């Protein structure tokens, strides 16, 4: 299991850089995405609420515990409105070091139709199972949404969120960012495949083989 890093300025800047990269590549739009990183000592760093990425500074990244509510009087910025599912995922998945949430267009297109991604491609295995599941809808920033997300991702490294967006995890921030790009690519592929015919899905045995192969993949699931 990877060791959680200590809080430092470079770690905080890496979150900002990842946010800027999401918008630059079109994975996200505006300030709708958010990122968290596990810290040593049962804490996490998370993006602040409503701050444009271009204006974000390392001091604005919020440090908070992996249990309990944020302290409104601690002098920090308010954490992302989605802090509850970031906190819950890091608490429920000890091997996870990073959580990335965004609104990629193709992922959102499937999510608003309440569609998961079936085993249409072997890269589905990058997310830990035979599909990329769909978390039930609940209002953003609520405990209900947090529960739905944790349920959907119990044995997965990514999910779509009904009428909302997508979430991925990783043992590093780079791994989580890679997964978000792959998830949007999978969503686009599945949508295009459905537009020209009926996708031929991989069998359970074929997906099991793909999952086994990912055990030795350069960016293996974590």
BELZI-V713254 format. One record per backbone hydrogen bond with DSSP energy under -1.0 kcal/mol. NH is the residue of the N-H (numbers start at 1). CO is the residue of the C=O. If there is no record, write none. Layout:
# BELZI-V713254
{{NH:CO} {NH:CO}}
This chain:
# BELZI-V713254
{{12:8} {13:9} {14:10} {15:11} {16:12} {17:13} {18:14} {19:15} {20:16} {21:17} {22:18} {23:19} {24:20} {25:21} {27:22} {28:22} {32:29} {34:101} {36:99} {37:45} {38:97} {39:43} {40:5} {43:39} {44:64} {45:37} {46:62} {47:35} {49:78} {55:52} {60:57} {61:58} {62:46} {64:44} {66:42} {74:71} {80:47} {83:80} {86:82} {87:83} {88:84} {89:85} {90:86} {91:87} {92:88} {93:89} {96:93} {97:170} {98:170} {99:36} {100:168} {101:34} {102:166} {108:104} {109:105} {110:106} {111:107} {112:108} {114:111} {115:110} {117:132} {120:118} {124:121} {125:122} {126:123} {127:124} {128:125} {132:117} {135:160} {142:139} {146:142} {147:143} {148:144} {149:145} {150:146} {151:147} {152:148} {153:149} {154:151} {157:127} {159:167} {160:133} {161:165} {162:135} {163:111} {164:161} {166:102} {167:159} {168:100} {169:157} {170:98} {176:172} {177:173} {178:174} {179:175} {180:176} {181:177} {182:178} {183:179} {184:180} {185:181} {186:182} {187:183} {188:184} {189:185} {190:186} {191:187} {192:188} {193:189} {194:190} {195:191} {202:119} {207:203} {208:204} {209:205} {210:206} {211:207} {212:208} {213:209} {214:210} {215:212} {216:213} {217:214} {220:217}}
